[in-house]
């Protein structure tokens, strides 16, 4: 187990069209030690500090957005994504959306990835080996029509929920209660549809959370608006 850091890189599609421009999403998951669904330890053990993910893109690749983190662009075709600390058994994830230009059929390099971090109570930066990621370009319609990877789709939707919640709270704060409510309930409906379609409990919980938050914020901010009106 190299440096106690486990990683998974998963594309939302295994094949893309060779002759056209394509948008793809890469799900990046990482955790320290052994991942466990349930934990006995109340405070997880710190494994690494100041985690960074460095990505170098091939010339035919351009970045669209990063879900779940803020990327810092370097010179040329590269970015650095700061990811905070790493704790034992705590899985974290982000997603990177890319635009890929046409290529001839076959496997082609998309990007190279490298983790950098500091060990607990140490200042020296450690680096893991660079990993190269590829995509398969094809004209095979059967391969192109394969469904999107649900694991990636699910985690992108969970990451989107965070930004939707922030936007809704901003709307509530500035008095746009109806719009804030609509935003939360629309995202909740979207998650609920996928939860029922794919029988996924995590998405169902997320949808329920958004519905409850919608009711809570609407009640809170409408009461605040009434009090403000009464007090002049």
N, C-alpha and C positions, 0 to 999 in steps of 0.2 A: 504494500500500500504506500505509494510514493508520497512522502511528506504528509501523510494523513489527509490529503485532499482528493476527493472523488469528483469527477466531472462527467457530464453527458452533453453532447451536441446532437440535436435532432432537427432535421429539415421538415417543413410542413408538407413537402412533396418529394418523392424519390426521383421523379423524372420531370423535365420541362421541355417545351417545344424548341427545337434547334433553330428554326428560322425566324422566331419572333422575340420581342423583348418580354421578359418575364419578371414578375415580382415573386419573391420567395421569402419565407420567414425561418430564421434559425432560432430554435429554443436552446438556451444555455442554462444548465442546471449544475449546481455544485453544492457540496457539503463536506464537513469534516468528520473523520472517524467513521462510525457505522450509523447509517440512517435508520431511525426507529420511528414507527408511527406513534407509539406511546412512550412517554418518558417518565422515569422515576425521579431523576434529578430535577429539582425546581429551577436551579440556575445552571445552564449548560456551560461546559468548560470551554474557555477561550483557546482556540488552536492557532489562529493567525490574525494579524492586524493589517489594516490598510491594503486590503485585497485590490488588485487591479487586473483588468482583462485588456490586453493589447491585441488589436485586430489589424492585420495588413491585408488590404483588398487587392485582387488582381485588376489589371487595367480596364477590363470590360465590366467591372462591378462598381456600383455606386450605392452609397448609404441613403436610405429613405428616412428611417427613424429607429430609435431604440425605445422599447417598452420597458418601464420599470427602473430606469436609471438615466442619468444625464452623461452623455459622452463628451469627452474633450478631444477636439480634433488636433491632430499633429500635422506636420507638413507632409504633403503628398497623400497617398492612398492609405491612410492609417488613422485610427482613433484609439484613445485610451478611455476605459470606463472604470471609474472608481466605485468600489462595491463594499466598502466598510470592512467590518470584522467577520471572521469565520469562527463558528462555534461547533462543538462536537454534536453530531447527529442532527443539526438544524439545516434542512434543505432550503436553498434559495434559488431564484430563477429570474432571468430577464429574457427578452426576445429582441432579435435584430432583424429588421425588414430591409431587404436589398433589392435593387433593380439589376438584372443581368441581361446583357446584350447578346444577340445571336452568336452561335458558335456552330461549328460542324459537329456531327453526331459523335457521341462518345463521352467519356469522363473528362471533365476539365476542372482545374483548380479554381476555387472561388475566393478563399481567404486562408490566412494563417493566423493561429491564435496562440497566445502565451499568457500564462498567469504569473503575476509578480506579487510578492507579499513580504511582510515582516513576521518573523516568529515572535511568540509571546515574550515581551520585555527585552526585545533586541531591536537595534536600529538598522542593521544590515539588511538590504533587500535581497530576497532569494528569488530565483527564477526557475520555473518548470520548463521542460523542453517544449519547443514550438511544435504545434500540431497543425497539419494541413487538412483542409476540408474541401471536398469535391462535390460536383453536381453532374448528373447524367443527362445529357442532351439527346433528344430522340425525335423521330417522326412516327413512332409506333403509337397509333391511336389508343390501343388497349392500355398501354402504360400511362399515356397522358390523361386518360379518363379515370384513373384510379382515384378514390376519394382522398381528400386531404387528411393528414394525420390528426386524429382527434385529440391526442395528448397535447400536441402543439396548439391546436385551435383552442382547447380548453384553457391552457395557461395564458394565452394571449388575452382571452376574454377576462380572466381574473386580473391581469395587469391593467387592462383598460378600465376596469371598475375603479381602480385607485384614482385615475385622472378624472373620471366622470364624477366621482364623489367630491373631489376638490373643486371642480367647476360648479357643481350644484351648490356647495356651501358658499362659494363666492356669490352666486346669484341670490341666495337667501339673505346674505349679509347686506346686499345692495337693494333689497326690497322686491326683487323679482321672484315672488313666491311661487306663482303658477308655473313659470319656466323651470325653476329648480325642481318642483315636484314632477313635472313632465319628464325631465331628464333622468331622474332616478327611477321612475316607474318604467320608462321606455327601456332602460338598461336591464331592469329587473325582468321585464317581459322577454327580452332577448335571451337572458340567461335561463329563464324558466323553459323556454322552447327547446333549447339545447339539452337541458337537464332531463326533460321528458323524452326527447328523441333518443338520447344516448344512455338513459337511465343512470345519470351521474348525480350522486348525493352531494358532492362538493359544490357543484353549480346550483343545485337546488337550495343549499344553505346560503349561498351568496345572493341568490335572487330574493330569498326571504329576508335577508339582512337589509337589502336595498328597499324593499317595501316597508319594513319597520322604520328605517331611517327616514323615509319619505313622510310617513305619518308623524313621526316625532318632530322633524324640522318644520313641517307645515304648521303643526299645533304651536310650537315654540315661537316661531317668527310671526304668526298671526296674532298671538296673544301679546307679543312685544309691540306690534304695530298698534293694537288697540290701546295698550297702556300709554304709548307715546302720544296718541291722539287725545286721550283723556287728559293727559298732563300738559297738553298744549305744545 
